[in-house]
Amino acid sequence: MQEKVLRMLRKDAGCSMKKIALSTNASKDSVRRAFISAKKNVKKFTILPDFRKLGFEVHALFLLEPRTIRLIKFLKHDLNVNSVFGARGNYSVIAYAIFRNMQKFAEFDERVSNYCEGKRIHFIVEEVKQEDAAF
């Protein structure tokens, strides 16, 4: 039941307990108990905006090396950076960042270069799938 509740909330965070109960053929009390139990496994409740519609035209993945405390601290505190991941392979840090325009991207690119020795950049041109409710 917890998976069903979380799956529905991932699709629509504003979904009511009543709607989940109807959709899962369960009682509202069962759904509420499952939600309370599953809540401890939820990192945070948030929204998923359409950044392009908000004027953030440039989306980029930065593959960075080496992983240092300075680099991670910089990435965690920069407002353009949406996500930071530790990785294995040729690069030990992956950062997903969004920018209003190429000038803002270039400014960030210059700053991040002060914190790493190796860097590759991939521009995201199309969102194929994001935050689906599969587990």
C-alpha positions, 0 to 999 in steps of 0.5 A: 500500500505504501508504494501505491500511495507514494506512486500516486503522490509522485504523479500529483503531490496534491492528490487527496487521501480520498482520491488515493483511496478510490484509486486503490480500492482501499479505505481512507484510513488504510491510505492515511496509515500507509502515508504516515508509515511511508512519510519517513522515507520521503526526502521532502515534499516539493514541486517540479516547475517547468524551468524553460517556461520560467525563462531558464533556457540553458540546461547543462550537465557538468561532469567534474573531476576531482571530487573535493570539499571545495567543489562540493561546497561551491556546487551546493551553494550555487543557485544555478545548480539543481542537483549534485551527484557523486559518481564513479568512472572518469568523473566523480561529480555530476552537477545538473544546472540551469541558467537564464541564458548563455551569458549566465552559463558562461559565468558559472562555467568560468567559476566552476573551472576554479574548483576542478581540474577536469570538466565535460559539459553536456547541454540538455536539449530535450526532456524525455522523462522526469520524475515519473512514478515508477519503482 
